[in-house]
Amino acid sequence: LTLNLLLTPIMLLLLFVYIFGDAMSAGIGDGGGADRSAYIAYVVPGLLLMTIGSTTIGTAVSVSNDMTEGIIARFRTMAIHRGSVLVGHVVGSVLQSVVSVVLVGAVAVAIGFRSTDATALEWLAAFGLLVLFALALTWIAVGMGLISPNAEAAGNNAMPLILLPLLSSAFTPVDSMPGWFQPIAEYQPFTPAIETLRGLLLGSGIGHNGWLAVGWCLGLAVLGHFWSTAKFNRDPK
């Protein structure tokens, strides 16, 4: 499951760079024609966050498996803190997300992505944003896994975590989308996070997107934590 989820952003990266790269770069450029290297720089930040979304689907499935296969019932009879089960899932998933991002980033560098204008502080901020975003989505995925009756339902419930990046500024600017669709792309957690990560990695400005991204991450993390904890602490019927 982890391998399949990791291959999705890598396949999209190769697809959009080598198949659609020239056409997409010409479409979002300033009239200078196709520039595949510029489009690589544009698309990689979105795919890094999409990688996190893909990885957390595996978390939802894993949590659902634990809840339905009896191991949690055993844990409830033991003298352990109930929250440690969820924290273990979250820590493991965040670490897995970081490793997945590193692998996708390595593929991006291998095909031409460069971040020469970013400072060391911007690199550190970009890494912090990726970890915070992974933490937020992981808590949401844990909640989705807890409410799912089986692993298949958990995977389906968590699908928005990989579909939302497709409806964001990951592959094309928001202002190039139809007017009726722009609010959908703009007012969601992935777009400000992508714009912030893009600005940090490319050494360009991030404007108000940084605060929006951090706000979305903190809000989702708190929501997911309380949702998951309340659901998990509820005694089974």
N, C-alpha and C positions, 0 to 999 in steps of 0.2 A: 504493500500500500504506500509506504513512504517513497519507494523508488518511482512508482507511477505518478504520485503527486509532484515529485521533484522534476520529473521529465516534462510535465505540462508547461511550466514557464520556460524551460530550455528550448522546447520545440517551438513555442510562440516566439521566442527571441530569434531563433534561426529563420523562422518563417517570415517574420516582419522585416528582418534585416536583408535577407538574401532574395526573397520573392517579392515583397512589397516595398522594400527599402527605397528604391529610386523613385517610384511613383508617390509614396507617402512623403518623402523629403521634398519633392517638387511641389506637392500640394500645400505643405505647411511653411515653405520657404518664403523669402522676400523677393521672389522673382528671379533668383539667381540660378534656377535650374536644379536638377537633382544633385543631392550630396548625401551619399549613403553614410559617410562617417558622422555627419551632423545628426542624422536620424538615429544612429546608434546611441549617441550621447543623449538624445531626447528620450528614447524608449526604455533605456536600461533602468532608470530609477523606478518607473512604474512596474517593471517586471520584477524588480527586487521585492517590492511590497506585495506583488501578486504571489511571489514565492512564499511569503509568510502566510498569506491567506490559504494557499494550497496545503501547506504543512499543517495548519490548524484543523483542517478537515480530518486528518488522521487522528488528531487529539479527540475530536468528537466521537469518532468511531471507537477509539480505545476506551474512552470513558463509558460509552454505552455497553461495550463488551464486559467491562468490569462490573457494571450494575446488573447485568442480566445473567452472568455465568456463575454467580454465587460467591465470588471472592469478597465482595463488599459485605455480604451477610456474615462471613467469617470475621472480617475486620471489626464489625460492630460488637462482637462478643469479646474482643481483646481489649486490653488496657492501653489503648493508644488514643492519641488526640484525633478526633474525627477529621479535623481540618488538614491533618498531615497527608491524607490520601489525595485530596485535591491539590494541595501545594506540590506534592510530588509530581502529579500530572503536569502542572503548570511549569514547574522548573524544567522538567524533561522536555516539554514541548518548546519552550523558549530556546533552550540549548540546541534542539533539533532545528529550529527555525534559523538560528544564527549559522549553523553549519550549512544548511541549504542555501542561505543567502551567499555565503562565501563561495560555494560551488558554482552557483549561477553567475556570481560576479567574476569568477575565474574564467568561465566560458565567454562572458562579455569582453573581458580584457583580451582573451585569445583572438576574438574576431574584430578587435579594433577599438574598443572603448578606452578612452583616456580621460583622466581627471587632473590635468596639469595645472589648472588655475585655482584649485582648492587648497586652502591652507591646512596646516595640521589641526588647528582648532575646528575648522569646518569638517574635516574628516572625523574628528572625535564627536562632534555634534551629530553628524550623519549616523554614526554607529549607535549613539545614544537613542536617536529617533527610531532606528530599526528595532532595537531591543524593547523600547517602550511600546511601539506598535505591535510587536509580537506578544508582549505581555497582555495588552488590551484584547487583541483578537483571541488569544488563548483562553482567557476567562470567559469570553462569550461562547467559544467552542465548547468549553467544559459544561456550561449551562445547557447548550443544545444537546450534548451527549446525555445529560442527566434526564432530560424530558423525553428522550427518544425510546420507544419500546424495543428497538433492536438496532443492530449496526447499520443495516441498510437505510433505515429511517434517519439515523444520525448523519450519515453521509449526505442524504438529500436535504436535511434541515440546514446543514452547514454550507451548502452550495453557494448561497449569496456571498460568502467570503471570497470566492474565486470569480464570481460573476460581476460583482461591483467594480473591480478594476477595469473590466471591459467597458463599463459605462462611465468612466472617469476620463481624466486628461492623460491617461497612461500612453495612448497611442496617437492621439490627435488633440490639438488645443480646444478648449471649451468654446471659445468664440467662433470656431469654424463649424460647430454643430448647429442643427436647426434651432431656431429660437425657442420653440416649445420644449425642446429636450435639454437646453442648457441648465435650467435649475436642477434637473435630476443629476446631471454630472457635477454641478458645482456644490450643491448642498448635501454632501455625503462625506464620510471620513476619508476615503482614499484620495480624493482630489487635492485637498490642502496638504496631506502628507506627501503625496507625490511631488507637488510643486515645491515643498520645502526641501525634500531630499534632492530634487533636481538642482535647486539653487545652491545647496551646500556642496554637492559633488562637482558642479561645473563652475563654482566660484562666482555665481551671479546672485542678484538680490532675491530675497524670499518674501519681502513685504510683510503683510499681515498673516500670511499662510502659516508661519511658524507657530504663532499663538493659537491659531485655529487647530493645527495638527496636534499640538500638545493638549489642548482642551478636549478634542475628540478622544485622544488616547486615555487621558485620565478619566473622562466620563464613562467610556466603555469599560475600562478596567474596574472602576468602582461598581458600575451596574452589573457587570459579569460576576464580580466577586460576591456581592450580596445575593444575586439571583442563584448562583451555584451553591453557596453556603446554605441558603434557606431551603433549597430543594434537597440537598444532600442530608441535612440534619432532620428532615421530616421522616418520621418513622415509617417504614413500609407497611402497607395495608395487609 
